[in-house]
Amino acid sequence: MKKTESIELNPIGSKVKLEDDVIGTVVGINISHNNSVSYQVGWWNGRSYSKDNFLPHQLVVTTDEKTRIGFV
């Protein structure tokens, strides 16, 4: 019998606080080996739009919604 593992994620569309006055949106999720997760976040800075990747501990999530996914 195979072991099933699951990961709890902040779903795409979640709002995250990058700095006191900068709120971004999760636009992508990357799951790597050993179930490590990083989030691609997009945000507006004046008239320019930026995107960057962040580890979960680098973000303050402002929405409580979580999604659980599983792997076999």
Secondary structure, 3 states (H helix, E strand, C coil): CCCCEEEEECCCCCEEEEECCEEEEEEEEEECHHHCEEEEEEEEECCEEEEEEECHHHCEECCCCCEEEEEC
